[in-house]
Amino acid sequence: MRLELNIFDIKDVQFAEETALREGVLYINRAEMQEVLGMDTRIRRVDVELAHPGESCRILQVADVIEPRAKVNNGEDVVDPVGQGRTCVLRGSAVVLSDCRGVGEVTVSKDPNGEIIDMSGPGADIGIYGRTHNIVLMPYPEDRVSAQDYQAALKIAGLKAAEYLARIGKGVEPDEIEIYDLPCLTEITRGIENLPKVTYIFQIISLQFEPVPGEPVLFGSQADRIVPTILHPNEILDGAVTSPLPALNVQTYQVQNHPMIKELYQRHGKDLCFAHVIVMIAPNDVHEYERMAEIAAGMAMGVIGADGAILTKTGGGAPELVMARTAQKCEQLGIKTAIAMVHMGADISDARFGGSTIFNMPEVDAIVSMGYPFMEVTLPPVDRIIGRPGFSPEGPPINGEIVRAIRWIKGAQCQLGGSRLTSVRY
């Protein structure tokens, strides 16, 4: 399967009378895009604002971030197959979804202003979205629209906006082309039979949170009832998987630019054979832990014939146990494993336990730590706020100097390994 990403380097984003791309500048007809997004009857109106790197600006209530992408189909009105063909990518820009429900309704972060993005200062330095030109969508729900209906509409608005913007790349010469070409499983080892077959086991949704009906998580549908399933990695890079709402330390942008998959691609044919991806859910009860782990490990051995597996999680404690149990079952079947994890299950009351795990399995002995999410950083005052501020009678004003754990700075850490942060032991 061959996927060609036509990369357009976006150097600036501006509002204009027509949506166009000229000399690296993305021009957006705001009224036209609002009209496209306003066709959803669950949405009353959609405000759109721009935020640029280096600007003294703070974005509030950030639910998800999506890279603008659209399939190239030569003008034909057809459904393009995911994972193959050509896709336009507006690299350097991002669609940011800001939750505009009523004050007090957005509670995932336990902060009235939700997860944030700073476009300058230390928040921009440690996060990845302070360096992108951000198109911020603020959809306001119609009266009596439920929280879950609104969340589904919010995600769909972001995907529609991403596709609307990236369509301008059709017929335009890209700045760069990235090729992802990997054979089917029956042909994957041809010519590299001596290399170990390594599969990637990717948790795409955690049932710690109630799934949002109608949210497009896997091939346009909710994924909360799937059993472990094999996907070609190109399908993931090309939009088959989005980050569900809510999610901990993963955004759709990072799935689209999946660092684990890209690294495995780079090493394919050199020191390993990349034997595709197993996607799975992270259940929230012990019986389902065992069931999902058994299926995934059996698939890695009996279908893929893997020699090794890399595993990541999504969410906190329960997904960590599912990941570890899956790795343990793989090891018991003779598959060597390595897991990579953000320590969401750590005890936040004591930083000494920042590198801990909530499992202890002798077979699971190759663990890559991707950090502790409760380290705090002081963020300076900003001149501009985008998003609906929450109210906190005890805290400082949201446009002033604030202290936040890096967990609540969108893009500061990533369950998939896409963080800019590193650690040093002295």
C-alpha positions as CSV (number, residue, x, y, z in Angstrom):
1,M,0.0,0.0,0.0
2,R,1.5,3.3,-1.1
3,L,0.5,6.7,0.4
4,E,1.8,10.0,-0.9
5,L,1.6,13.0,1.4
6,N,1.8,16.3,-0.6
7,I,3.3,18.7,2.0
8,F,2.7,22.4,1.8
9,D,4.8,24.5,4.3
10,I,2.5,27.1,5.8
11,K,4.4,30.2,6.9
12,D,1.4,32.4,7.8
13,V,-2.4,32.3,8.0
14,Q,-4.7,35.3,7.3
15,F,-8.3,36.0,6.8
16,A,-9.2,37.1,3.2
17,E,-12.0,37.3,0.7
18,E,-11.2,33.8,-0.7
19,T,-9.6,30.7,0.7
20,A,-6.4,30.2,-1.2
21,L,-2.7,29.3,-0.8
22,R,-0.1,31.6,-2.2
23,E,3.6,31.7,-1.5
24,G,3.3,29.8,1.8
25,V,0.4,31.9,3.1
26,L,-2.9,30.3,3.8
27,Y,-5.8,32.7,3.2
28,I,-9.1,31.8,4.7
29,N,-12.6,33.1,3.8
30,R,-13.9,33.1,7.3
31,A,-17.6,33.6,6.4
32,E,-17.5,30.7,3.9
33,M,-15.9,28.3,6.4
34,Q,-18.4,29.3,9.0
35,E,-21.2,28.6,6.6
36,V,-19.8,25.1,5.9
37,L,-19.5,24.4,9.7
38,G,-22.9,25.9,10.5
39,M,-24.8,23.3,8.5
40,D,-24.8,21.1,11.7
41,T,-28.1,21.7,13.4
42,R,-26.4,21.0,16.8
43,I,-24.3,24.1,16.4
44,R,-25.8,27.6,16.9
45,R,-22.7,29.5,15.5
46,V,-19.0,29.0,15.0
47,D,-16.5,31.7,15.9
48,V,-13.1,31.5,14.2
49,E,-10.0,33.2,15.3
50,L,-6.3,32.9,14.4
51,A,-3.3,32.5,16.7
52,H,0.3,32.8,15.6
53,P,3.6,31.7,17.0
54,G,5.2,34.3,19.2
55,E,1.9,36.1,19.8
56,S,1.0,37.0,23.4
57,C,-2.1,34.8,23.3
58,R,-3.6,32.0,25.3
59,I,-6.2,29.5,23.9
60,L,-8.6,28.0,26.4
61,Q,-10.8,24.9,26.6
62,V,-8.8,23.1,24.0
63,A,-10.5,19.8,23.2
64,D,-8.5,18.5,20.2
65,V,-6.0,19.7,17.5
66,I,-6.2,18.5,13.9
67,E,-3.7,19.0,11.0
68,P,-5.5,20.2,7.9
69,R,-5.5,17.3,5.4
70,A,-7.6,16.4,2.3
71,K,-7.5,13.6,-0.2
72,V,-6.5,14.4,-3.8
73,N,-9.1,12.7,-6.1
74,N,-8.6,14.7,-9.4
75,G,-11.9,16.4,-9.0
76,E,-14.0,13.2,-9.0
77,D,-16.9,13.0,-6.5
78,V,-15.8,9.7,-5.0
79,V,-14.9,8.3,-1.6
80,D,-11.1,7.9,-1.5
81,P,-9.6,4.8,0.0
82,V,-7.8,5.6,3.3
83,G,-4.1,4.8,3.4
84,Q,-3.3,5.0,-0.3
85,G,-3.3,7.6,-3.1
86,R,-2.4,11.2,-2.5
87,T,-3.3,13.5,0.5
88,C,-2.7,17.2,0.8
89,V,-1.1,18.3,4.1
90,L,-0.9,21.9,5.3
91,R,2.2,21.5,7.5
92,G,2.8,24.2,10.0
93,S,-0.9,24.9,10.5
94,A,-3.5,23.4,12.9
95,V,-7.2,23.4,13.5
96,V,-7.7,23.9,17.3
97,L,-11.1,23.0,18.8
98,S,-12.2,25.1,21.8
99,D,-15.1,23.8,23.8
100,C,-17.7,26.5,24.1
101,R,-20.2,24.8,26.4
102,G,-21.4,26.8,29.4
103,V,-19.1,27.6,32.3
104,G,-18.8,24.7,34.7
105,E,-19.7,22.1,32.1
106,V,-16.1,21.4,30.8
107,T,-14.7,19.3,33.7
108,V,-12.2,16.8,32.3
109,S,-9.1,18.9,33.3
110,K,-10.6,19.8,36.7
111,D,-9.8,23.4,35.8
112,P,-12.5,25.9,34.8
113,N,-10.4,26.9,31.8
114,G,-9.6,23.4,30.5
115,E,-6.4,22.5,28.7
116,I,-4.6,25.5,27.2
117,I,-2.2,26.5,24.4
118,D,0.2,29.4,24.9
119,M,1.6,30.9,21.8
120,S,4.6,32.5,23.5
121,G,6.7,32.0,26.6
122,P,7.5,28.7,28.4
123,G,4.1,27.2,27.5
124,A,4.9,27.6,23.8
125,D,8.5,26.3,24.4
126,I,7.4,23.0,25.9
127,G,4.3,22.4,23.8
128,I,4.2,21.7,20.0
129,Y,1.2,23.9,19.2
130,G,2.9,27.2,20.1
131,R,4.8,26.7,16.9
132,T,1.9,26.1,14.6
133,H,-0.3,28.8,13.0
134,N,-3.6,27.9,14.6
135,I,-7.1,28.2,13.2
136,V,-9.2,28.2,16.4
137,L,-12.9,27.0,16.1
138,M,-15.3,27.9,18.8
139,P,-18.6,26.2,18.1
140,Y,-21.5,27.2,20.4
141,P,-24.2,24.6,20.9
142,E,-27.9,25.1,20.3
143,D,-30.1,25.1,23.3
144,R,-31.0,21.7,24.8
145,V,-28.2,19.9,22.9
146,S,-26.7,17.3,25.1
147,A,-23.0,17.3,26.1
148,Q,-22.3,14.2,24.1
149,D,-24.1,15.5,21.0
150,Y,-22.1,18.7,21.3
151,Q,-18.8,16.8,21.6
152,A,-19.6,14.7,18.5
153,A,-20.5,17.9,16.6
154,L,-17.3,19.6,17.9
155,K,-15.1,16.8,16.5
156,I,-16.9,16.7,13.2
157,A,-16.6,20.5,12.8
158,G,-12.8,20.2,13.3
159,L,-12.6,17.5,10.7
160,K,-14.7,19.4,8.2
161,A,-12.6,22.5,8.7
162,A,-9.4,20.6,8.2
163,E,-10.7,19.1,5.0
164,Y,-12.1,22.5,3.8
165,L,-8.7,24.1,4.2
166,A,-6.5,21.4,2.8
167,R,-8.6,21.1,-0.4
168,I,-6.8,24.2,-1.7
169,G,-3.7,22.0,-2.2
170,K,-5.4,20.1,-5.0
171,G,-3.6,20.8,-8.3
172,V,-0.9,22.9,-6.6
173,E,2.8,21.8,-6.6
174,P,3.7,20.7,-3.1
175,D,6.8,21.9,-1.3
176,E,7.7,18.3,-0.3
177,I,6.4,14.8,-0.9
178,E,6.5,12.1,1.8
179,I,6.1,8.5,0.6
180,Y,4.9,5.7,2.9
181,D,5.0,2.3,1.1
182,L,4.7,-1.0,2.9
183,P,3.7,-4.4,1.5
184,C,0.7,-6.4,2.7
185,L,1.4,-8.9,5.5
186,T,1.8,-11.9,3.2
187,E,4.7,-10.0,1.4
188,I,6.1,-8.1,4.3
189,T,9.2,-10.2,4.9
190,R,10.2,-10.7,1.2
191,G,13.9,-9.9,0.9
192,I,14.3,-9.2,4.6
193,E,13.5,-12.7,6.1
194,N,16.5,-12.4,8.5
195,L,15.1,-9.4,10.3
196,P,12.8,-9.6,13.4
197,K,9.1,-8.9,12.7
198,V,7.9,-6.2,15.0
199,T,4.3,-5.1,15.3
200,Y,2.9,-2.1,17.1
201,I,0.0,-2.5,19.5
202,F,-1.9,0.8,19.7
203,Q,-4.6,1.6,22.2
204,I,-6.9,4.1,20.4
205,I,-9.6,4.6,23.1
206,S,-10.0,4.3,26.8
207,L,-13.3,3.3,28.4
208,Q,-12.4,5.2,31.5
209,F,-14.5,7.9,29.9
210,E,-17.9,7.3,28.5
211,P,-17.6,7.0,24.6
212,V,-19.3,9.8,22.7
213,P,-22.0,8.3,20.4
214,G,-21.5,9.5,16.8
215,E,-17.9,10.5,17.3
216,P,-15.7,9.4,14.3
217,V,-12.9,7.6,16.1
218,L,-12.2,4.7,13.7
219,F,-13.1,4.9,10.0
220,G,-15.7,7.5,10.8
221,S,-17.5,5.6,13.6
222,Q,-17.2,5.1,17.3
223,A,-14.8,2.3,18.3
224,D,-15.8,1.4,21.8
225,R,-16.9,-2.1,21.0
226,I,-14.2,-3.3,18.7
227,V,-11.9,-6.3,19.4
228,P,-8.2,-6.0,18.5
229,T,-7.9,-5.4,14.8
230,I,-5.0,-5.3,12.3
231,L,-4.6,-2.0,10.4
232,H,-2.0,-1.0,7.8
233,P,0.0,1.8,9.3
234,N,-0.8,4.0,6.3
235,E,-4.4,4.0,7.3
236,I,-3.6,5.5,10.6
237,L,-1.3,8.2,9.1
238,D,-4.1,9.0,6.6
239,G,-6.9,9.7,9.1
240,A,-8.5,6.3,9.8
241,V,-8.0,7.0,13.6
242,T,-8.8,10.2,15.4
243,S,-8.2,10.9,19.1
244,P,-11.4,10.5,21.0
245,L,-12.9,13.1,23.3
246,P,-11.8,13.4,26.0
247,A,-8.3,12.1,25.7
248,L,-5.2,12.3,27.9
249,N,-2.0,13.5,26.3
250,V,-3.0,12.6,22.7
251,Q,-4.5,14.7,20.0
252,T,-5.6,13.8,16.5
253,Y,-2.7,15.9,15.1
254,Q,-0.3,13.5,16.9
255,V,-2.1,10.5,15.5
256,Q,-1.8,11.9,12.0
257,N,1.9,12.4,12.6
258,H,2.3,9.2,14.7
259,P,5.9,9.2,15.9
260,M,6.0,5.5,16.7
261,I,4.7,4.5,13.3
262,K,7.1,6.9,11.5
263,E,10.1,5.5,13.5
264,L,9.2,2.0,12.7
265,Y,8.8,3.0,9.0
266,Q,12.3,4.5,9.0
267,R,13.8,1.3,10.5
268,H,11.9,-1.1,8.2
269,G,14.3,-3.1,6.1
270,K,17.3,-2.0,8.2
271,D,17.1,-3.6,11.6
272,L,13.5,-4.8,11.7
273,C,10.5,-5.7,9.6
274,F,7.5,-3.5,10.4
275,A,4.7,-6.0,10.6
276,H,1.7,-3.5,10.7
277,V,-0.4,-2.3,13.6
278,I,-2.9,-3.9,16.0
279,V,-5.4,-1.3,17.3
280,M,-7.3,-2.1,20.5
281,I,-9.4,-0.5,23.2
282,A,-8.6,-0.1,26.8
283,P,-11.5,-1.6,28.8
284,N,-12.3,-0.5,32.4
285,D,-13.0,-3.9,34.1
286,V,-10.8,-6.9,34.8
287,H,-12.7,-9.4,32.7
288,E,-12.4,-7.2,29.6
289,Y,-8.7,-6.6,30.4
290,E,-8.0,-10.3,30.1
291,R,-10.2,-10.7,27.0
292,M,-8.6,-7.9,25.0
293,A,-5.1,-8.8,26.1
294,E,-5.6,-12.4,25.1
295,I,-7.0,-11.5,21.7
296,A,-4.3,-8.9,20.9
297,A,-1.4,-11.2,22.0
298,G,-2.9,-14.2,20.1
299,M,-3.2,-12.0,17.0
300,A,0.4,-10.8,17.3
301,M,1.6,-14.5,17.5
302,G,-0.9,-16.5,15.4
303,V,-1.8,-14.0,12.6
304,I,1.2,-11.7,12.3
305,G,3.9,-14.1,13.6
306,A,5.6,-11.3,15.4
307,D,9.0,-11.6,17.0
308,G,8.6,-8.4,18.9
309,A,5.9,-5.8,19.8
310,I,5.9,-2.2,20.9
311,L,2.9,-1.0,23.0
312,T,1.6,2.3,24.0
313,K,-1.5,3.3,26.0
314,T,-4.2,6.0,26.0
315,G,-5.5,7.4,29.3
316,G,-4.4,6.7,32.8
317,G,-4.4,3.8,35.2
318,A,-6.8,1.2,33.6
319,P,-5.2,1.5,30.1
320,E,-1.8,1.1,31.8
321,L,-2.9,-2.3,33.2
322,V,-4.4,-3.3,29.9
323,M,-1.1,-2.5,28.1
324,A,1.0,-4.3,30.7
325,R,-1.2,-7.4,30.7
326,T,-1.1,-7.5,26.9
327,A,2.7,-7.2,26.9
328,Q,2.9,-10.0,29.6
329,K,0.8,-12.3,27.4
330,C,2.9,-11.5,24.4
331,E,6.1,-12.4,26.4
332,Q,4.5,-15.7,27.5
333,L,4.0,-16.5,23.9
334,G,7.6,-15.8,23.1
335,I,7.2,-12.3,21.7
336,K,9.7,-9.8,23.1
337,T,8.0,-6.5,24.1
338,A,8.8,-2.9,24.9
339,I,6.3,-0.4,26.3
340,A,6.4,3.4,26.3
341,M,4.2,5.3,28.7
342,V,3.4,8.6,30.3
343,H,3.0,7.9,34.0
344,M,-0.6,9.0,34.4
345,G,-1.1,6.4,37.1
346,A,1.5,7.9,39.4
347,D,0.7,9.3,42.8
348,I,0.3,13.1,42.2
349,S,0.6,13.8,45.9
350,D,4.3,13.0,45.9
351,A,6.7,13.8,43.1
352,R,9.1,11.1,44.4
353,F,6.7,8.6,42.7
354,G,6.7,10.3,39.4
355,G,8.4,7.4,37.6
356,S,6.3,4.7,39.1
357,T,4.0,2.2,37.4
358,I,0.9,0.6,38.8
359,F,1.9,-2.9,37.7
360,N,4.7,-5.3,38.6
361,M,5.1,-8.1,36.1
362,P,8.5,-9.8,35.8
363,E,8.1,-10.4,32.1
364,V,7.5,-6.7,31.3
365,D,11.0,-5.4,31.9
366,A,11.6,-3.1,28.9
367,I,9.8,0.2,29.8
368,V,10.5,3.6,28.2
369,S,9.3,6.5,30.4
370,M,7.8,9.5,28.6
371,G,7.6,11.6,31.7
372,Y,5.5,12.6,34.6
373,P,2.6,14.9,33.8
374,F,2.2,16.8,37.1
375,M,5.4,18.9,37.0
376,E,4.3,22.6,37.2
377,V,5.4,25.5,35.1
378,T,4.7,29.2,35.6
379,L,3.2,30.9,32.5
380,P,3.4,34.7,32.1
381,P,0.5,37.1,31.5
382,V,-0.8,37.4,27.9
383,D,-2.5,40.2,26.0
384,R,-5.1,38.1,24.3
385,I,-7.5,35.3,25.3
386,I,-9.2,33.0,22.8
387,G,-12.0,30.7,24.1
388,R,-14.6,30.9,26.7
389,P,-13.1,31.7,30.1
390,G,-14.2,29.7,33.1
391,F,-14.7,31.3,36.5
392,S,-12.5,30.5,39.5
393,P,-13.1,32.7,42.5
394,E,-9.8,31.6,44.1
395,G,-7.4,31.6,41.2
396,P,-5.7,34.5,39.3
397,P,-7.3,35.9,36.2
398,I,-6.7,33.6,33.2
399,N,-4.9,36.3,31.2
400,G,-2.5,36.9,34.1
401,E,0.4,34.9,35.4
402,I,-0.7,31.3,36.1
403,V,0.8,28.1,37.3
404,R,-0.2,24.9,35.5
405,A,0.9,21.3,35.5
406,I,2.3,20.4,32.1
407,R,-0.6,17.9,31.8
408,W,-2.9,20.8,31.1
409,I,-0.7,22.4,28.5
410,K,-1.9,20.9,25.2
411,G,0.9,19.2,23.3
412,A,3.5,19.3,26.2
413,Q,3.4,15.6,26.6
414,C,2.2,12.8,24.3
415,Q,1.3,9.2,25.0
416,L,2.7,8.3,21.5
417,G,6.1,9.8,22.0
418,G,5.6,13.2,20.3
419,S,6.7,15.5,23.1
420,R,9.5,18.0,22.8
421,L,10.5,17.4,26.5
422,T,13.5,15.3,27.5
423,S,14.8,14.3,30.9
424,V,18.3,14.3,32.2
425,R,19.6,12.4,35.2
426,Y,22.3,14.4,37.2
